[in-house]
């Protein structure tokens, strides 16, 4: 029997990670950031010299990686190849290629299978197609939106925490370009039964309160 599953989707900078981690702690289930899986593969491909346009070879490379949950953490979080993720996955080098690499159908099929495995026991899982494709049967689905300027500001704050991933002055343009690439492969269309929350102008507490109320309406008790 599958455990409690909450799907959180939306573009980068909309507040998915902050919300998902907090909800997972409240609900007592693992927190899975699926974007890190695509970023880890991108970094591995760049270090291995694999052509970002070679979908089959990238998929084969992904099969050499392990994706698990670190249950020594509260809430349990994603670990890749036996290690916690770090700031190298947020580097401009990875950022510039992750949409290209994640756009290959072979890659998405393989990593979606891994995501379904990780979510079998329950999770708060965030990404771009969790509620619509990976777990259409999720107990609750939330779709976050935010104005482009606010998303860029949030992403800049995130990057400033990591010396290896300083933002560039063109971060808003880079996000817009990535949105366009992602939309060509995986359009930002909320699942029909998702609750949409526009996080523009809201702080983390307000977003959390709205999301928790949405989850409670879908999952009484």
C-alpha positions as a Markdown table, in Angstrom:
| # | Residue | x | y | z |
|---|---|---|---|---|
| 1 | Unk | 0.0 | 0.0 | 0.0 |
| 2 | Unk | 1.4 | 3.4 | -1.0 |
| 3 | Unk | 2.0 | 6.0 | 1.7 |
| 4 | Unk | 0.7 | 9.6 | 1.8 |
| 5 | Unk | 1.8 | 11.5 | -1.4 |
| 6 | Unk | 1.7 | 15.2 | -2.0 |
| 7 | Unk | 2.8 | 16.5 | -5.4 |
| 8 | Unk | 4.1 | 20.1 | -5.8 |
| 9 | Unk | 4.8 | 21.4 | -9.3 |
| 10 | Unk | 5.7 | 24.8 | -10.7 |
| 11 | Unk | 8.6 | 26.7 | -12.4 |
| 12 | Unk | 11.9 | 27.4 | -10.7 |
| 13 | Unk | 11.8 | 30.3 | -8.2 |
| 14 | Unk | 8.1 | 29.8 | -7.4 |
| 15 | Unk | 8.9 | 28.5 | -3.9 |
| 16 | Unk | 8.6 | 24.7 | -4.4 |
| 17 | Unk | 11.6 | 23.6 | -2.4 |
| 18 | Unk | 10.9 | 25.7 | 0.7 |
| 19 | Unk | 7.3 | 24.6 | 0.8 |
| 20 | Unk | 8.0 | 20.9 | 0.0 |
| 21 | Unk | 10.6 | 20.5 | 2.7 |
| 22 | Unk | 8.4 | 22.2 | 5.3 |
| 23 | Unk | 5.3 | 20.1 | 4.4 |
| 24 | Unk | 7.3 | 16.9 | 4.5 |
| 25 | Unk | 8.4 | 17.7 | 8.0 |
| 26 | Unk | 4.8 | 18.4 | 9.0 |
| 27 | Unk | 3.4 | 15.3 | 7.4 |
| 28 | Unk | 6.2 | 13.0 | 8.5 |
| 29 | Unk | 7.1 | 11.8 | 5.1 |
| 30 | Unk | 10.3 | 12.1 | 2.9 |
| 31 | Unk | 11.0 | 15.2 | 0.8 |
| 32 | Unk | 12.1 | 14.4 | -2.7 |
| 33 | Unk | 13.3 | 17.2 | -5.0 |
| 34 | Unk | 13.2 | 15.6 | -8.4 |
| 35 | Unk | 15.0 | 18.5 | -10.1 |
| 36 | Unk | 18.2 | 17.5 | -8.3 |
| 37 | Unk | 18.0 | 14.2 | -10.1 |
| 38 | Unk | 18.2 | 15.9 | -13.5 |
| 39 | Unk | 20.9 | 18.2 | -12.3 |
| 40 | Unk | 23.0 | 15.4 | -10.9 |
| 41 | Unk | 22.7 | 13.6 | -14.3 |
| 42 | Unk | 23.7 | 16.8 | -16.1 |
| 43 | Unk | 26.8 | 17.2 | -13.9 |
| 44 | Unk | 27.7 | 13.6 | -14.4 |
| 45 | Unk | 27.3 | 13.9 | -18.2 |
| 46 | Unk | 29.5 | 17.1 | -18.3 |
| 47 | Unk | 32.2 | 15.5 | -16.2 |
| 48 | Unk | 32.0 | 12.3 | -18.3 |
| 49 | Unk | 32.1 | 14.1 | -21.7 |
| 50 | Unk | 28.7 | 12.7 | -22.8 |
| 51 | Unk | 27.1 | 14.7 | -25.6 |
| 52 | Unk | 24.1 | 16.6 | -24.2 |
| 53 | Unk | 22.2 | 15.8 | -27.4 |
| 54 | Unk | 22.7 | 12.0 | -27.1 |
| 55 | Unk | 19.5 | 10.8 | -25.3 |
| 56 | Unk | 20.2 | 7.1 | -25.4 |
| 57 | Unk | 23.7 | 7.5 | -24.0 |
| 58 | Unk | 22.5 | 9.9 | -21.3 |
| 59 | Unk | 19.9 | 7.4 | -20.3 |
| 60 | Unk | 22.5 | 4.7 | -20.1 |
| 61 | Unk | 24.6 | 7.0 | -17.9 |
| 62 | Unk | 21.6 | 7.5 | -15.6 |
| 63 | Unk | 21.4 | 3.8 | -15.0 |
| 64 | Unk | 24.9 | 3.9 | -13.4 |
| 65 | Unk | 23.6 | 6.3 | -10.8 |
| 66 | Unk | 21.8 | 5.5 | -7.5 |
| 67 | Unk | 18.9 | 7.4 | -6.1 |
| 68 | Unk | 17.9 | 6.8 | -2.5 |
| 69 | Unk | 16.4 | 8.4 | 0.6 |
| 70 | Unk | 18.7 | 9.4 | 3.5 |
| 71 | Unk | 16.5 | 8.3 | 6.4 |
| 72 | Unk | 19.0 | 9.6 | 9.0 |
| 73 | Unk | 17.6 | 13.1 | 8.2 |
| 74 | Unk | 14.3 | 14.5 | 9.4 |
| 75 | Unk | 12.5 | 14.6 | 7.0 |
| 76 | Unk | 14.3 | 12.0 | 4.9 |
| 77 | Unk | 15.8 | 13.6 | 1.8 |
| 78 | Unk | 17.1 | 12.5 | -1.5 |
| 79 | Unk | 20.7 | 11.3 | -1.7 |
| 80 | Unk | 22.4 | 10.5 | -5.0 |
| 81 | Unk | 25.2 | 7.9 | -5.3 |
| 82 | Unk | 25.2 | 7.6 | -1.6 |
| 83 | Unk | 25.9 | 11.2 | -0.9 |
| 84 | Unk | 23.9 | 14.3 | 0.0 |
| 85 | Unk | 23.5 | 16.8 | -2.8 |
| 86 | Unk | 25.6 | 20.0 | -2.7 |
| 87 | Unk | 26.0 | 23.4 | -4.4 |
| 88 | Unk | 27.7 | 22.0 | -7.5 |
| 89 | Unk | 24.3 | 21.1 | -8.8 |
| 90 | Unk | 23.3 | 24.8 | -8.7 |
| 91 | Unk | 26.3 | 25.9 | -10.7 |
| 92 | Unk | 25.9 | 28.0 | -13.9 |
| 93 | Unk | 27.5 | 25.2 | -15.9 |
| 94 | Unk | 24.8 | 22.8 | -14.8 |
| 95 | Unk | 22.0 | 25.4 | -15.1 |
| 96 | Unk | 22.9 | 26.1 | -18.7 |
| 97 | Unk | 22.5 | 22.4 | -19.7 |
| 98 | Unk | 19.9 | 20.8 | -17.4 |
| 99 | Unk | 16.9 | 21.7 | -19.6 |
| 100 | Unk | 18.7 | 20.2 | -22.7 |
| 101 | Unk | 19.5 | 17.0 | -21.0 |
| 102 | Unk | 16.2 | 16.6 | -19.1 |
| 103 | Unk | 14.3 | 17.1 | -22.4 |
| 104 | Unk | 15.2 | 13.7 | -23.8 |
| 105 | Unk | 12.3 | 11.2 | -23.5 |
| 106 | Unk | 14.6 | 8.3 | -22.6 |
| 107 | Unk | 16.0 | 10.3 | -19.7 |
| 108 | Unk | 12.6 | 11.4 | -18.4 |
| 109 | Unk | 11.2 | 7.9 | -18.6 |
| 110 | Unk | 14.0 | 6.4 | -16.6 |
| 111 | Unk | 14.1 | 9.1 | -13.9 |
| 112 | Unk | 10.3 | 9.1 | -13.6 |
| 113 | Unk | 10.5 | 5.4 | -12.8 |
| 114 | Unk | 13.0 | 6.2 | -10.1 |
| 115 | Unk | 10.8 | 8.9 | -8.8 |
| 116 | Unk | 7.8 | 6.5 | -8.6 |
| 117 | Unk | 10.0 | 4.0 | -6.7 |
| 118 | Unk | 11.1 | 6.7 | -4.2 |
| 119 | Unk | 7.6 | 7.8 | -3.6 |
| 120 | Unk | 6.1 | 4.4 | -3.0 |
| 121 | Unk | 6.2 | 4.7 | 0.8 |
| 122 | Unk | 4.9 | 8.3 | 0.7 |
| 123 | Unk | 6.5 | 11.6 | 0.1 |
| 124 | Unk | 6.2 | 15.3 | -0.6 |
| 125 | Unk | 7.6 | 15.3 | -4.1 |
| 126 | Unk | 8.4 | 18.5 | -6.1 |
| 127 | Unk | 9.1 | 19.0 | -9.7 |
| 128 | Unk | 7.5 | 20.1 | -13.0 |
| 129 | Unk | 5.2 | 17.1 | -13.8 |
| 130 | Unk | 4.7 | 15.2 | -10.6 |
| 131 | Unk | 1.0 | 15.7 | -10.3 |
| 132 | Unk | 0.3 | 15.3 | -14.0 |
| 133 | Unk | 2.6 | 12.5 | -15.0 |
| 134 | Unk | 4.7 | 10.9 | -12.3 |
| 135 | Unk | 1.9 | 10.6 | -9.7 |
| 136 | Unk | -1.4 | 11.5 | -11.2 |
| 137 | Unk | -3.0 | 9.5 | -8.3 |
| 138 | Unk | -1.3 | 11.7 | -5.6 |
| 139 | Unk | -3.4 | 12.4 | -2.5 |
| 140 | Unk | -3.0 | 16.2 | -2.9 |
| 141 | Unk | -1.6 | 18.3 | -5.7 |
| 142 | Unk | -0.3 | 21.9 | -5.5 |
| 143 | Unk | 0.8 | 24.0 | -8.4 |
| 144 | Unk | 2.8 | 27.1 | -7.5 |
| 145 | Unk | 3.1 | 30.3 | -9.7 |
| 146 | Unk | 5.0 | 33.5 | -9.2 |
| 147 | Unk | 5.8 | 36.6 | -11.3 |
| 148 | Unk | 9.0 | 36.4 | -13.3 |
| 149 | Unk | 10.7 | 39.2 | -11.4 |
| 150 | Unk | 10.0 | 37.7 | -8.0 |
| 151 | Unk | 11.2 | 34.3 | -9.2 |
| 152 | Unk | 14.5 | 35.8 | -10.4 |
| 153 | Unk | 14.9 | 37.5 | -7.0 |
| 154 | Unk | 14.3 | 34.3 | -5.1 |
| 155 | Unk | 16.7 | 32.4 | -7.3 |
| 156 | Unk | 19.4 | 35.1 | -6.8 |
| 157 | Unk | 19.0 | 34.8 | -3.0 |
| 158 | Unk | 19.3 | 31.0 | -3.2 |
| 159 | Unk | 22.5 | 31.2 | -5.4 |
| 160 | Unk | 24.1 | 33.8 | -3.0 |
| 161 | Unk | 24.1 | 31.1 | -0.3 |
| 162 | Unk | 26.6 | 29.0 | -2.4 |
| 163 | Unk | 29.9 | 30.6 | -3.4 |
| 164 | Unk | 30.3 | 28.0 | -6.2 |
| 165 | Unk | 27.0 | 29.2 | -7.7 |
| 166 | Unk | 27.0 | 33.0 | -7.7 |
| 167 | Unk | 24.2 | 34.4 | -9.8 |
| 168 | Unk | 24.9 | 36.4 | -12.9 |
| 169 | Unk | 23.3 | 39.8 | -13.8 |
| 170 | Unk | 21.4 | 38.0 | -16.5 |
| 171 | Unk | 19.7 | 35.5 | -14.2 |
| 172 | Unk | 16.2 | 36.7 | -15.1 |
| 173 | Unk | 17.0 | 36.2 | -18.8 |
| 174 | Unk | 18.5 | 32.8 | -18.1 |
| 175 | Unk | 15.3 | 31.7 | -16.2 |
| 176 | Unk | 13.1 | 32.9 | -19.0 |
| 177 | Unk | 15.2 | 31.0 | -21.5 |
| 178 | Unk | 15.0 | 27.8 | -19.4 |
| 179 | Unk | 11.2 | 28.2 | -19.1 |
| 180 | Unk | 11.0 | 28.3 | -22.9 |
| 181 | Unk | 13.1 | 25.2 | -23.2 |
| 182 | Unk | 11.2 | 23.3 | -20.6 |
| 183 | Unk | 7.8 | 24.4 | -22.0 |
| 184 | Unk | 8.7 | 22.9 | -25.3 |
| 185 | Unk | 9.2 | 19.5 | -23.7 |
| 186 | Unk | 7.1 | 19.6 | -20.6 |
| 187 | Unk | 4.6 | 22.5 | -20.6 |
| 188 | Unk | 3.6 | 24.0 | -17.3 |
| 189 | Unk | 0.0 | 22.8 | -17.2 |
| 190 | Unk | -1.4 | 22.0 | -13.7 |
| 191 | Unk | -3.1 | 18.7 | -13.2 |
| 192 | Unk | -6.9 | 19.2 | -13.4 |
| 193 | Unk | -7.3 | 18.6 | -9.7 |
| 194 | Unk | -4.3 | 20.6 | -8.5 |
| 195 | Unk | -4.7 | 23.6 | -6.2 |
| 196 | Unk | -3.0 | 26.6 | -7.8 |
| 197 | Unk | -1.3 | 29.1 | -5.5 |
| 198 | Unk | 0.2 | 32.3 | -6.8 |
| 199 | Unk | 3.1 | 33.0 | -4.4 |
| 200 | Unk | 3.8 | 36.5 | -5.7 |
| 201 | Unk | 4.1 | 38.9 | -2.8 |
| 202 | Unk | 3.6 | 36.1 | -0.2 |
| 203 | Unk | 6.2 | 35.1 | 2.3 |
| 204 | Unk | 7.1 | 31.5 | 3.1 |
| 205 | Unk | 4.7 | 31.3 | 6.0 |
| 206 | Unk | 1.7 | 32.5 | 3.9 |
| 207 | Unk | 2.5 | 30.0 | 1.2 |
| 208 | Unk | 2.8 | 27.2 | 3.7 |
| 209 | Unk | -0.5 | 28.1 | 5.4 |
| 210 | Unk | -2.3 | 28.1 | 2.0 |
| 211 | Unk | -0.7 | 24.8 | 1.0 |
| 212 | Unk | -1.4 | 23.1 | 4.3 |
| 213 | Unk | -5.0 | 24.1 | 4.1 |
| 214 | Unk | -5.2 | 22.7 | 0.6 |
| 215 | Unk | -3.7 | 19.4 | 1.8 |
| 216 | Unk | -6.1 | 19.2 | 4.8 |
| 217 | Unk | -9.1 | 19.7 | 2.5 |
| 218 | Unk | -8.0 | 16.8 | 0.3 |
| 219 | Unk | -6.8 | 14.5 | 3.1 |
| 220 | Unk | -9.1 | 14.9 | 6.2 |
| 221 | Unk | -7.3 | 14.1 | 9.4 |
